[in-house]
Amino acid sequence: MHLYRTQHGIYLHTDLWYRLPDLEWDGLIAHEDLQGYLAHIAGTYMAAAAPAADSILAPIGTQEVWAAGVTYFRSRTARMEESKDAGGGSFYDRVYAAERPEIFFKATPQRVAHPGQGMHLRSDSKWMVPEPELTLVINPKGEVIGYTIGNDLSCRDIEGENPLYLPQAKCFKLCAAIGPCLRITRDLLPPETKIQITISRSGESVFSGETPISQLKRTPSELAGFLYRDNTFPTGALLMTGTGIVPGDEFTLNSGDVVAITIDGIGTLVNPIG
């Protein structure tokens, strides 16, 4: 089941489309049995017309967006390379193998780009990359109730200069994109589920890559557990789980590039770069 937030209300997509009653998004995320409720909708409501593609909004209400880092071996290697001159290379090696994961704050809802909306290039960064990430949907109880696609736009030069600059490298206006929908399920996604990314420039692909989520070192429940440890999220949270696809050191995003991220079973998130 796929849940969409749009300019004209909330829609459920199974084999057919259904428009939900006028409910608040936050209330849905906090529902005691969201999967059961949506199954009831699909079993009793009349089908509706599909929402227009340009009406789809980021599937977020008041939830904070957090992120986990160095959860794939490829990400560990890239972080070590970019920070070695600053003496921070061993930090990333140690956190990859540590019991406690790296978890950091990524964005408030106002900093999240909708599907199709432009993301922002920092004026003081010369090395920026998108990071395609499976993103967990977590209810107020800390239960993983679904998944979506996240783009963790990152400034590799700022983070590499000094690990203490991580908040500036990660959190700024339109620094994250989420969508196009939530896949609501309490089941783990199959390990062969692929994350794919294509970056286009002037209509031509300049980078593409893919990775299966089987390469993710930590489980969704483990990451959610650390995020919620001694913390509260009254309306739930979104947690990006890290990236296993990192462009080469020679690559940086340009204004006008278009980033398309696809995850099997969820869909495709497309955002231009401003």
C-alpha positions as CSV (number, residue, x, y, z in Angstrom):
1,M,0.0,0.0,0.0
2,H,1.3,3.4,-1.0
3,L,0.2,6.6,0.7
4,Y,0.4,10.0,-1.1
5,R,0.1,13.5,0.3
6,T,-1.1,15.9,-2.3
7,Q,-2.4,19.5,-2.7
8,H,-5.9,18.0,-2.8
9,G,-5.8,15.6,0.1
10,I,-4.4,12.2,1.0
11,Y,-4.6,9.3,-1.4
12,L,-4.1,5.6,-1.0
13,H,-2.9,3.5,-4.0
14,T,-3.2,-0.3,-4.0
15,D,-4.4,-1.7,-7.4
16,L,-6.8,1.3,-7.4
17,W,-6.7,4.9,-6.0
18,Y,-8.7,6.0,-3.0
19,R,-9.1,9.4,-1.5
20,L,-9.0,9.3,2.3
21,P,-11.3,11.4,4.5
22,D,-10.0,14.8,5.5
23,L,-7.6,13.6,8.1
24,E,-4.4,15.3,9.3
25,W,-1.2,13.7,8.0
26,D,0.3,13.5,11.5
27,G,-2.7,11.7,12.8
28,L,-2.3,9.0,10.1
29,I,1.4,8.5,11.0
30,A,0.4,8.1,14.7
31,H,-2.5,5.7,13.9
32,E,-2.5,2.6,16.2
33,D,-2.9,0.3,13.2
34,L,-2.3,2.3,10.0
35,Q,-1.9,-0.8,7.8
36,G,-5.2,-2.2,9.0
37,Y,-6.9,1.2,8.6
38,L,-5.7,1.6,5.0
39,A,-6.8,-2.0,4.2
40,H,-10.3,-1.0,5.5
41,I,-10.3,2.0,3.2
42,A,-9.4,-0.1,0.2
43,G,-12.1,-2.6,1.1
44,T,-15.0,-0.2,1.6
45,Y,-14.4,3.0,-0.3
46,M,-15.2,3.9,-3.8
47,A,-12.2,4.1,-6.1
48,A,-11.1,7.6,-7.2
49,A,-9.2,9.2,-10.0
50,A,-5.5,9.3,-9.6
51,P,-4.1,12.6,-8.4
52,A,-2.2,14.8,-10.9
53,A,1.5,14.2,-10.8
54,D,2.2,17.9,-10.2
55,S,0.0,17.9,-7.2
56,I,2.1,15.4,-5.2
57,L,3.8,16.8,-2.1
58,A,6.5,15.5,0.1
59,P,5.0,12.8,2.5
60,I,5.7,14.7,5.6
61,G,3.7,16.7,8.2
62,T,5.5,18.0,11.3
63,Q,8.0,15.1,11.5
64,E,11.7,15.8,11.8
65,V,14.0,14.2,9.3
66,W,17.1,12.5,10.8
67,A,19.8,10.5,9.0
68,A,22.3,7.7,9.7
69,G,25.8,7.8,8.3
70,V,28.5,5.3,7.4
71,T,26.0,2.4,7.2
72,Y,27.4,1.1,3.9
73,F,31.1,0.2,3.3
74,R,31.2,2.4,0.3
75,S,30.1,5.4,2.4
76,R,32.8,4.6,5.0
77,T,35.5,4.6,2.4
78,A,34.3,7.9,0.9
79,R,34.1,9.6,4.2
80,M,37.6,8.5,5.2
81,E,39.0,9.7,1.9
82,E,37.4,13.2,2.1
83,S,38.5,13.8,5.7
84,K,42.0,12.3,5.7
85,D,43.8,15.6,5.4
86,A,41.9,17.0,8.4
87,G,42.8,14.0,10.5
88,G,39.2,12.7,10.7
89,G,39.6,9.6,8.6
90,S,39.7,7.1,11.5
91,F,36.4,8.5,12.9
92,Y,34.5,7.0,10.0
93,D,36.3,3.7,10.2
94,R,35.5,3.4,13.9
95,V,31.8,4.3,13.6
96,Y,31.3,1.8,10.8
97,A,32.3,-1.0,13.2
98,A,31.0,0.4,16.4
99,E,27.9,-0.7,18.3
100,R,26.5,2.9,18.2
101,P,25.7,4.2,14.7
102,E,26.2,7.8,13.6
103,I,22.8,9.5,13.7
104,F,22.4,13.2,13.0
105,F,19.7,15.7,12.5
106,K,19.0,16.4,8.8
107,A,16.0,18.7,8.2
108,T,12.8,20.3,9.5
109,P,9.8,19.9,7.2
110,Q,10.3,23.4,5.8
111,R,13.7,22.3,4.6
112,V,12.3,19.3,2.7
113,A,11.8,19.6,-1.1
114,H,8.6,18.2,-2.6
115,P,8.9,15.8,-5.6
116,G,9.8,17.9,-8.6
117,Q,10.9,20.9,-6.5
118,G,14.4,22.3,-6.9
119,M,17.0,21.5,-4.2
120,H,19.5,24.1,-3.1
121,L,23.3,24.3,-3.8
122,R,25.2,26.0,-0.9
123,S,27.0,29.1,-2.1
124,D,30.1,28.2,0.1
125,S,30.5,24.6,-1.1
126,K,32.3,23.5,-4.3
127,W,31.7,19.8,-3.9
128,M,28.1,18.7,-3.5
129,V,26.5,15.3,-4.1
130,P,23.1,13.7,-3.7
131,E,22.9,10.7,-1.4
132,P,20.1,8.3,-2.4
133,E,18.8,6.6,0.8
134,L,16.1,4.2,1.9
135,T,14.2,6.2,4.5
136,L,12.3,4.8,7.4
137,V,8.9,6.0,8.4
138,I,8.6,5.6,12.2
139,N,5.5,6.2,14.4
140,P,5.6,7.9,17.8
141,K,6.1,4.6,19.5
142,G,9.3,4.0,17.6
143,E,7.9,1.3,15.3
144,V,8.9,1.2,11.7
145,I,5.6,1.4,9.8
146,G,6.9,2.0,6.3
147,Y,9.5,3.3,3.9
148,T,10.1,6.1,1.4
149,I,12.9,7.5,-0.7
150,G,15.2,10.2,0.6
151,N,17.8,12.4,-1.0
152,D,20.4,13.6,1.6
153,L,22.0,16.5,-0.3
154,S,25.5,16.9,1.1
155,C,28.6,19.1,1.0
156,R,31.5,16.8,0.9
157,D,34.1,19.5,1.1
158,I,32.6,21.2,4.2
159,E,32.3,17.8,6.0
160,G,35.8,16.8,4.9
161,E,37.4,19.9,6.1
162,N,36.4,19.1,9.7
163,P,33.9,16.5,11.0
164,L,32.6,19.2,13.4
165,Y,31.2,21.0,10.3
166,L,28.7,18.2,9.7
167,P,25.6,20.2,10.6
168,Q,26.6,22.9,8.0
169,A,27.4,20.3,5.4
170,K,24.0,18.6,5.9
171,C,21.4,21.0,7.1
172,F,20.4,24.1,5.1
173,K,17.4,25.2,3.0
174,L,16.0,22.5,0.7
175,C,18.8,20.2,1.7
176,A,16.6,17.1,1.7
177,A,14.0,15.6,-0.6
178,I,11.4,12.9,0.4
179,G,8.9,11.0,-1.7
180,P,7.0,10.5,-3.8
181,C,5.0,8.4,-1.3
182,L,5.2,6.2,1.7
183,R,5.1,2.4,1.3
184,I,3.2,1.3,4.4
185,T,4.2,-2.1,5.6
186,R,5.6,-3.6,8.8
187,D,7.5,-6.2,6.8
188,L,11.2,-5.9,6.0
189,L,11.9,-5.1,2.4
190,P,13.5,-8.0,0.5
191,P,17.3,-7.8,0.7
192,E,17.6,-7.7,-3.0
193,T,15.6,-4.4,-3.1
194,K,17.7,-2.0,-5.3
195,I,18.4,1.7,-4.8
196,Q,19.2,3.3,-8.1
197,I,20.2,6.9,-9.0
198,T,20.7,8.7,-12.2
199,I,22.0,12.3,-12.5
200,S,21.2,14.1,-15.8
201,R,22.9,17.2,-17.1
202,S,21.5,18.9,-20.2
203,G,19.4,15.8,-20.9
204,E,22.4,13.4,-20.7
205,S,23.3,11.0,-17.9
206,V,26.5,12.1,-16.1
207,F,26.3,9.6,-13.3
208,S,24.4,6.4,-12.4
209,G,24.7,3.7,-9.8
210,E,22.8,1.2,-7.8
211,T,23.1,-0.9,-4.7
212,P,21.0,-3.5,-3.0
213,I,19.8,-2.8,0.5
214,S,21.4,-6.1,1.6
215,Q,24.6,-4.0,1.8
216,L,23.1,-1.9,4.6
217,K,25.1,-2.9,7.7
218,R,22.5,-2.1,10.3
219,T,18.8,-3.2,10.5
220,P,15.9,-0.7,10.3
221,S,14.8,-1.6,13.8
222,E,18.4,-1.1,15.1
223,L,18.6,2.4,13.6
224,A,15.1,3.4,14.8
225,G,16.0,2.1,18.3
226,F,19.0,4.3,18.6
227,L,17.1,7.4,17.2
228,Y,14.4,6.9,19.8
229,R,16.7,6.1,22.7
230,D,16.1,8.7,25.4
231,N,14.2,10.8,22.8
232,T,10.6,11.6,21.9
233,F,8.9,12.2,18.6
234,P,5.2,13.0,19.3
235,T,4.3,12.8,15.6
236,G,6.9,10.3,14.5
237,A,10.0,10.7,12.5
238,L,11.7,10.0,9.2
239,L,15.2,8.4,9.3
240,M,17.4,8.2,6.2
241,T,19.5,5.1,6.5
242,G,22.7,6.1,4.7
243,T,24.0,5.7,1.2
244,G,25.9,3.0,-0.6
245,I,26.2,5.0,-3.9
246,V,28.8,7.7,-3.9
247,P,30.0,9.5,-7.2
248,G,33.7,9.7,-7.8
249,D,35.8,12.5,-6.2
250,E,35.8,14.4,-9.5
251,F,32.0,14.8,-9.5
252,T,30.0,17.7,-8.1
253,L,26.4,18.8,-8.8
254,N,25.8,21.7,-11.1
255,S,22.8,24.0,-11.1
256,G,20.3,22.6,-13.6
257,D,21.2,18.9,-12.9
258,V,18.3,16.5,-12.4
259,V,18.5,13.7,-9.8
260,A,16.2,10.7,-10.1
261,I,16.3,8.1,-7.3
262,T,14.3,4.8,-7.6
263,I,13.8,2.2,-5.0
264,D,12.1,-1.1,-5.9
265,G,8.6,-1.3,-4.5
266,I,8.4,2.4,-3.6
267,G,8.8,4.5,-6.8
268,T,11.0,7.3,-8.2
269,L,11.8,10.6,-6.6
270,V,12.9,13.3,-9.1
271,N,14.3,16.7,-8.1
272,P,16.1,19.4,-10.1
273,I,19.1,21.1,-8.5
274,G,18.9,24.9,-8.1
